[in-house]
Amino acid sequence: MKIQIQLYATLKLKAGSNSIEVELEGNEATVQQVINASLAKHPTLESSLRSILVAVNKEYASKDQLITPTDTVAFFPPVSGG
C-alpha cells in the first residue's frame, strides 16, 4: 500500500517537499511502521522523526495505531514556547 504523508514546519524543509510517499506491504500498517519506512526512504528526516507527533485523519495517533491506504497521515515536529 502507498501512504502519502503530509509534512509540516522543519520536516517540510528537511525533505524539500510538503509531502512524501512511502510504500508498505499489505493493506494496513502501524504508525511506527510508517515512520520506519519514512526514515528508510528519507534519511534526512532521521533526527526529527525521533520525537514527532503523528496525526491520522486529523487526530493525534499513538505509534501502534493502524493505518490503511485511505487514511490521511501528517507528521509534525515537536514545538515549544509560551
N, C-alpha and C positions, 0 to 999 in steps of 0.2 A: 504494500500500500504506500501511496505517496502522501506525505503530510507537508502542508505549507505552513511555515511558522513566521508570524509577524514579529519583527524586532523593533525595539524602542531605545531611544537615548543612545548611550555609548555602545550598545550592542549593534545598533544600526551603523554607527560609524566604523566599528571594527570590521564588520562584514562587508562594508561598502555597498549595502543594499538594505531596503526596509523589510525584506523577507528572504528566507532561504527555504529550500525544499529538501526533504530527506526521504529516503525510501527504506521501508522496513518490510520484512516478510509477514505474511498473514493479514488478517483483517482487523486486528486490534493490537495495541502495544501500550505499555505503561508510559507515564510521563518520563520516568528515568530512562527508558529505552530510547525515547525521542531525544532527550538531552545527550545521551551517549552517541547516537547517530549524528547529531549536530556537531559534536566535538570531532568525530572522525572525518566528517566532510569539511568542516571549517575550523581548523586548529587555532586560528587567530582569536577565537572566542573562548579558548580554554580558561584563561584567568577570570573571565567574567561569569562563565557558566557554573562555577562552583557555588555561587550564592544568589542565583537568580530567583525571581518569582515567576511562576508559570500560571497563565490563565487558560482555561479550556472553556470555550463558549462563554467568555466574558466573566468567568468566576474563577477565583484562585483555586489551584488544584494541588493536591499532595503528589509526591513522586510515585506513589503506587496506583494513582487513578488511571483507569483505562481510557485510551483514546481510539476512536475509529476514524476512518477516512473522511467522514462528513463533519467532524469536529473542527472548530476554529481554535488554533493554538497561538499563544503570544508569549514571548519572553520579555521580562522587564528586569533591568539591573536593580540592585538594591539602592534605595535612596535614603538620604538622611537630611536633617535640617530641623529648623524650629519654626 
